[in-house]
Amino acid sequence: MTARRRPRTGTRRDGQVRSIRTDTVRYPGCDHPACEPLDSDTERELGRSLRPARDAGVSISGRLTRERRLRTLERRRRNVGVVTALIVLSLLGIGWRYTSDREAARTPFAGSNTQSGPITSRTTTGDRNVAQIRAIDSTEEPTPIFASARSVTLRLPVRTEDLTEIGFHQASYGYALRMETLMPRADMRRAKKDRSTHRDLSKQPTGPSATLTGSVLVMWRNRPGTPDTAVDVGAKAGSPVFAPVSGTVVKVKRYKLYGQHDDLEIHIQPTGMPELDCVLIHIDDLAVQPGDVVIAGVTRIGVIRKLSDRVTHQLGEYTRDGGDHTHIQINDATHDDYRGLKGAFVVGSGS
């Protein structure tokens, strides 16, 4: 009595499993009568020699494997494309910045606006430009002190009566120094609801050592660090802007804010502190040029640029005028990553 043969199974393209009999299987290259059953040894030998050498992709598992392999290749191609695009954008950004700095060094804003206030003038001696301070009216009183960074005192860059609000926040880069202020922090919820911190200017003291009264905003942004490495000093567009520190203008640079909007960047080296760089942006109607000496809270350097009609200012959440302002930060010029003074005027060189 012969043993009953176990049916073999096969998988169709539609995923269904069907049973087949061994004696009905016809192997390619092997011609034997289907009606003549094979003995077990012959069948075993044929099964070993004629087993498919690889998955032909007919079964479900084979198709899934092939699709998974194709997805992996597509993902690798996509990743290579993204990395290539990032490298190209980085190279373009470096080239743009290098070109911008070279242009700033080559055309240092000759011919400054010398109207409205005691600003500096320039005279020429031989081939050397010498910055001189125009006589300042002794009755001119500087703006009040509102903050400090290390040993540098910062005076209000706008007139007290023009001030809307002061908002400290995080700078974009790690080389910006922390600032300190004696003014208390405002109630941010109330300030946002009232669009004001309700500064009482009737209590504002006067004199060279006067400090600003009232409270300040502390505005968090999606950046690392503490919210005291940059400050936005608000005023209506067109309001005069004064130098916040005494020193020398070492660089004035045109640039595109967010890559779209024209703006000016002014760099001031505090007197006797070449390791520091005071930077202001959002300036219009430029009144100084590289080499000019400025007095904190007295020397007019420009006016507040109108940007609230094109940019949403965070300060605008706490004011009623859209939040136009000048942005100030004190940078560590000795930081390894700092490139802000490339092409700058060298103080003491006379050129």
Long-range contacts (C-beta under 8 A, 24 or more apart in sequence): 11-58, 11-59, 11-60, 13-58, 15-60, 97-339, 100-253, 100-254, 100-255, 101-253, 101-339, 101-342, 101-343, 102-343, 103-254, 104-251, 104-252, 104-253, 104-254, 104-343, 105-342, 105-343, 105-344, 108-251, 108-252, 108-289, 108-290, 108-291, 108-345, 109-252, 109-286, 109-289, 109-290, 110-289, 111-289, 112-286, 112-287, 112-288, 112-289, 112-292, 113-285, 113-286, 113-287, 114-287, 115-287, 116-240, 116-287, 116-300, 117-240, 117-242, 117-287, 117-298, 117-299, 117-300, 118-295, 118-298, 118-299, 118-300, 119-287, 119-288, 119-292, 119-294, 119-299, 119-300, 119-301, 120-288, 120-292, 120-293, 120-294, 120-299, 122-289, 122-291, 122-292, 127-351, 128-350, 128-351, 129-291, 129-350, 129-351, 130-350, 131-248, 131-291, 131-292, 131-293, 132-293, 133-293, 133-295, 136-295, 136-298, 140-298, 141-206, 141-207, 141-208, 142-208, 142-295, 142-296, 142-297, 142-298, 143-242, 143-297, 143-298, 144-204, 144-205, 144-210, 144-211, 144-212, 144-297, 145-209, 145-210, 145-211, 145-212, 146-181, 146-183, 146-211, 146-212, 146-216, 146-233, 147-179, 147-180, 147-181, 147-231, 148-179, 148-180, 148-181, 149-177, 149-178, 149-179, 149-180, 149-276, 149-330, 150-177, 150-276, 150-330, 151-273, 152-245, 152-270, 152-273, 152-276, 152-278, 152-330, 153-245, 153-296, 154-179, 154-244, 154-245, 154-296, 154-328, 154-330, 155-242, 155-243, 155-244, 155-245, 155-296, 155-297, 156-212, 156-233, 156-242, 156-244, 156-297, 157-233, 157-241, 157-242, 157-243, 157-244, 157-280, 157-326, 157-328, 158-233, 158-235, 158-239, 158-240, 158-241, 158-242, 158-304, 158-326, 159-235, 159-239, 159-240, 160-201, 160-204, 160-212, 161-201, 162-235, 162-236, 162-239, 162-240, 163-199, 163-233, 163-234, 163-235, 164-234, 164-235, 164-236, 164-315, 164-319, 164-320, 164-321, 164-323, 164-325, 165-191, 165-196, 165-197, 165-199, 165-216, 165-217, 165-234, 165-315, 165-318, 165-319, 166-212, 166-216, 166-217, 166-231, 166-232, 166-233, 166-234, 167-216, 167-217, 167-218, 167-219, 167-231, 167-232, 167-234, 167-314, 167-315, 167-318, 167-325, 168-216, 168-217, 168-218, 168-219, 168-227, 168-228, 168-230, 168-231, 169-218, 169-219, 169-220, 169-221, 169-227, 169-229, 169-230, 169-231, 169-232, 169-314, 170-220, 170-221, 170-223, 170-224, 170-225, 170-226, 170-227, 170-229, 170-230, 171-223, 171-225, 171-229, 171-230, 171-329, 172-223, 172-230, 173-331, 173-337, 174-224, 174-225, 174-335, 174-337, 175-331, 175-332, 175-335, 175-337, 175-338, 176-229, 176-230, 176-329, 176-330, 176-331, 176-332, 177-229, 177-276, 177-329, 177-330, 177-331, 177-332, 178-226, 178-228, 178-229, 179-228, 179-229, 179-231, 179-330, 180-228, 181-216, 182-211, 183-211, 183-212, 183-213, 183-214, 183-215, 183-216, 184-215, 184-216, 185-215, 185-216, 185-217, 185-218, 186-215, 186-216, 186-217, 186-218, 188-217, 188-218, 188-318, 191-217, 191-318, 192-317, 192-318, 195-317, 195-318, 195-319, 195-320, 196-318, 196-319, 196-320, 197-318, 217-315, 217-318, 219-314, 219-315, 221-314, 229-329, 230-327, 230-328, 230-329, 231-327, 231-328, 231-329, 232-313, 232-314, 232-315, 232-323, 232-325, 232-326, 232-327, 233-325, 233-326, 233-328, 234-315, 234-319, 234-321, 234-323, 234-324, 234-325, 235-304, 235-324, 235-325, 235-326, 236-304, 236-321, 236-324, 237-284, 237-303, 237-304, 237-305, 237-306, 237-307, 237-308, 237-324, 238-284, 238-303, 238-304, 238-306, 239-303, 239-304, 240-300, 240-302, 240-303, 241-280, 241-283, 241-300, 241-301, 241-302, 241-303, 241-304, 241-326, 242-296, 242-297, 242-298, 242-299, 242-300, 242-301, 243-268, 243-294, 243-295, 243-296, 243-297, 243-298, 243-299, 243-301, 244-268, 244-278, 244-280, 244-296, 244-297, 244-328, 245-270, 245-278, 245-294, 245-296, 246-270, 246-271, 246-294, 246-295, 246-296, 247-271, 247-273, 247-278, 247-293, 247-294, 248-291, 248-292, 248-293, 248-294, 248-345, 248-347, 249-288, 249-289, 249-290, 249-291, 249-292, 249-293, 249-294, 249-301, 249-345, 250-277, 250-290, 250-341, 250-344, 250-345, 250-346, 250-347, 251-290, 251-340, 251-341, 251-343, 251-344, 251-345, 252-286, 252-288, 252-289, 252-290, 257-281, 257-282, 257-307, 257-311, 258-311, 260-310, 261-307, 261-310, 261-311, 263-305, 263-307, 264-302, 264-305, 266-301, 266-302, 267-340, 267-341, 267-344, 268-294, 269-347, 274-333, 274-347, 275-332, 275-333, 275-334, 276-330, 276-331, 276-332, 276-333, 277-330, 277-331, 277-332, 277-333, 277-338, 277-340, 277-341, 278-328, 278-329, 278-330, 278-331, 279-328, 279-329, 279-330, 279-331, 279-340, 280-326, 280-327, 280-328, 281-326, 281-327, 282-307, 282-324, 282-325, 282-326, 282-327, 283-326, 290-344, 290-345, 291-345
